[in-house]
Amino acid sequence: MSDAAENSAQDIQMEASRWVIARRAGEEWSADDQARLESWLDQSTAHRVAFWRADQAWNRTFRAAALKGFAPQTPSRSNLGSMFRFMALRVAASLIVIAGLGAAGAYLMRGPEYATYRTPIGGRETLTLSDGSQIELNTNTVLRFSRRAGQREVILDRGEAYFQVKHDPAHPFVVLAGGRRITDIGTKFLVRGESGRLEVALLEGRVLLSAPHGIDAPSADLTAGNVAVATASDTSITKHPLQSLRDALSWRDGMLVFHHTTLAQAVAEFNRYNRTKLTVAGAAAALTIDGKFAARDIEAFTETAEDVLRLTVTRENGQTILSR
């Protein structure tokens, strides 16, 4: 985590602690106060996570104080106020530790509010949501979906997923992946994250690609045919024929489609779906190949490379090597 991102996370966590202390220990908590809190929580997932952890820290501190004789078993607003200084110091100390560990990230990695779905290498899975939206997970993918009522939020931790979203203006569908926030505006889109690189391909409708709260990165409004590639510091957008994007989704049928694809790229794709790995040696990596192949059928691919590209296929130590 960069210094800027870490400082931002700490600022959010400390702001959350102030909300918790004001709500729990203040003499009065008005409807206007509650409305302002809810507005702050709605600004980002990081705000909600920070507040949840701050509130839990308060509860843990109060229970510990009660066990040690510092607090009554059934607290009232008045005696909460008298405990304010003791509790505030204890909670603030807890929150500083949490912030130093990366509070939001630590919670999101194991938060009980998310259901986790995984696919093995070569596996696929389709999730149908209660609103009729569908998510198709590709090979070696980890995805989490929020369990909170009324919230449509997905975290793509690894891999690739295709989204067919039922648009609901009152409940935006949000995907968090690769340090970016993807907000649906009624659409079909593909998201793939790997090695510090995020790719979003839009087949239909619109999505807004932006950075989560506290991260300085450009935003982009994507329309059909756009492919955005985002890294930690940059976002590039190119226009592609829709057919090429549909070909990129051939994995949904267990297939891979190549059009003037370098052998190195084709081999990398096959390796995503198979435990037996392919290797391409030397100048053969720059050769191009066309065709449609079953993603799990390495033999058919290597036979084509051997016959059409006149390559030598060598098998040794559990690897298949293509060379000239």
Steps between C-alpha positions, in 0.01 A plus 500: 500500500640844411553764770215707352260205501603400852450855627160515331395173665610629837313828447182309412541274804547792736200681351298184558618494863374856548157400366486200735604702804250777420216250454584282797618750759346833404226648715266528201480326164247663270330391180720752317809339650381159380431636152851647478650171616303302241608745229865447599457122504343504153803674350707183476549141612814613685286728718258218585783259581681754718181584693421131555844435641489813718163398637627149571807647673269708720295191592810299583638784712172541689480127572858500626429802720190331645693184583760707683242690702528832317148496356147400605352194331209701353635838385279809468560809289604697809752253634629448145575871498691475826705216352579701187862583577593146605322340206624750242862435595452123490317507166745745344788272597323202347427688180858619457612136510228405251593784264865400512406153386293630213154480652285505191711249312531267799123492547418457134730201475305308763180696556196287580280732293634349175429159350807359323493303174802325347572308183795262453741509207292412195174542691199728438196594706187706436333692783140617458410779741161568654448804273556291185857617440758236412873468568707240315834415660785384279797280587690550829278786619413625850200730538311630804143626500352719773235335716360831620135550409451748218873520423628375164877500542757250373872474572703321232812385683648298218420381149226586254122537511225596255212708633146527360340755728137595549510876534353652816565875545413478870754221561809539277695185420864555597806286429823568691808361325862595442476818704205624293126536544274392210144631524237352271262720305303204353743280312695187409871516572811293560750561780843338519765574759856373516845617610415863570299532180123528468311460171134595456328423168151635436265310269178688569378807691727721709724475805689757700856397579639695794732473798376423851482785750839639597691374194613745233434337162317607184134410438347388173148463360503186282257414221453189283821391330729679746779308666666674795834388639579646841819486705581667829577831329338497157189406302493449122187447290479349152209419270455141380253332265226336703571167331854499638358556847255215450792280394672593826198351678531162326625358829134497605465209256834347596675638191787736416496704178820645351526755217860581401596428859866454580594153611625643829157651570317185393718284725439736794125461448519120488705500820214676682276198444739206540732366768729354235686808378611597153827681430600674178871540431697757306375662179192275494340729760447775241321277247124557467221246503131498408232255601246385755609244759353324800661666801592166659621329180874566502563216257288654223676834543850353493415286196384813317818684599705204380320456165417860405790693650752220446604498864671231701310371801709365787361352822724487803472542878123543482521785249421525130750719314435657159805608301629542144 
